[in-house]
Amino acid sequence: MKQQWVIPPKENAAFVANMEDVLDTYAEPYDSSRPVVCVDEGGKQLIGDVREPLPVRPGSPAKEDSVYERGGVANLFMAFEPLAGKRLVEVTERKTSVDFARFLRALSDEH
């Protein structure tokens, strides 16, 4: 488990005020006519095992070889509506502005 946060630039009150506005938005009560939706994207390296991992034993951590086989990369677009508990993920072969625009169009028109 880990926690993350944004450390604002030194003495930048405008940054802090804007971040507080974002956090206030997340704290508003749920309104289905104005959903709060978070969107993000990221690339993931696809890897595979060269050797089979050892069987997991109760009370013992999984044991995997550090050697792996590269399988290319994939891009993930994700939208999350935290107050409704909804999540949408789309996997694409690449990350282009056209791919992102298609994801946003599908999010707004279909979901």
C-alpha positions in Angstrom: 0.0 0.0 0.0 1.2 3.5 -0.7 0.0 7.1 -0.5 0.6 9.8 -3.0 0.1 13.5 -3.0 1.2 16.6 -4.9 3.8 18.8 -3.3 3.2 22.3 -4.5 6.0 24.5 -5.9 7.5 26.8 -3.2 5.3 29.7 -2.2 2.7 29.2 -5.0 -0.6 30.1 -3.4 -2.4 30.0 -6.8 -1.4 26.3 -7.2 -2.6 25.4 -3.7 -5.9 27.3 -4.3 -6.5 25.5 -7.6 -5.7 22.1 -6.0 -8.2 22.9 -3.1 -10.9 23.6 -5.8 -10.3 20.2 -7.3 -10.5 18.5 -3.9 -13.7 20.4 -3.1 -15.2 19.0 -6.3 -14.5 15.5 -5.2 -16.2 16.2 -1.8 -19.5 17.3 -3.3 -22.5 15.0 -3.0 -23.4 12.7 -5.9 -25.5 14.3 -8.6 -26.3 12.0 -11.5 -27.0 15.0 -13.8 -23.5 16.3 -13.2 -21.2 13.3 -12.6 -17.6 13.9 -11.5 -15.5 11.8 -13.9 -11.7 11.4 -13.7 -9.8 10.6 -16.9 -6.2 9.3 -17.2 -4.0 7.3 -19.5 -0.8 5.4 -19.3 1.4 3.0 -21.1 2.2 -0.5 -19.9 5.0 -2.8 -20.9 3.7 -6.3 -21.7 6.0 -9.0 -20.2 5.8 -12.7 -19.9 7.6 -15.4 -17.8 10.6 -17.1 -19.3 10.5 -19.7 -16.5 7.4 -20.8 -14.6 7.0 -19.1 -11.2 7.2 -21.4 -8.2 3.9 -22.5 -6.7 2.6 -20.1 -4.0 2.6 -21.5 -0.5 0.4 -20.3 2.4 2.1 -17.6 4.4 4.9 -17.2 1.9 5.3 -14.5 -0.8 5.1 -15.4 -4.5 8.5 -16.3 -6.0 9.2 -15.2 -9.6 12.3 -15.1 -11.7 13.6 -11.6 -12.5 14.2 -12.6 -16.2 11.2 -11.9 -18.4 10.3 -11.8 -22.1 9.2 -8.5 -23.7 5.9 -8.5 -25.4 5.6 -4.9 -26.6 3.5 -2.2 -25.1 -0.1 -1.2 -24.7 -1.9 2.0 -23.8 -4.7 2.2 -21.3 -7.3 5.0 -21.2 -9.3 5.0 -18.0 -12.4 7.0 -16.8 -13.5 6.7 -13.2 -16.7 8.1 -11.6 -15.7 7.6 -7.9 -19.1 8.6 -6.3 -21.0 6.1 -8.5 -18.3 3.4 -8.3 -18.1 3.2 -12.1 -14.9 2.5 -14.1 -14.2 2.3 -17.8 -10.9 1.1 -19.3 -10.0 0.9 -23.0 -6.8 -0.7 -24.1 -5.2 0.5 -27.4 -2.1 -0.4 -29.3 -0.9 3.2 -29.3 -1.5 6.6 -27.7 -2.4 9.3 -30.2 -4.6 12.4 -30.0 -7.1 10.6 -32.3 -7.2 7.6 -30.0 -7.8 9.9 -27.0 -10.5 11.9 -28.8 -12.3 8.6 -29.7 -12.2 7.5 -26.0 -13.6 10.8 -24.8 -16.3 10.7 -27.5 -17.3 7.2 -26.5 -17.3 8.2 -22.8 -19.6 11.2 -23.4 -21.9 9.6 -26.1 -22.2 6.0 -24.9 -21.4 5.9 -21.2 
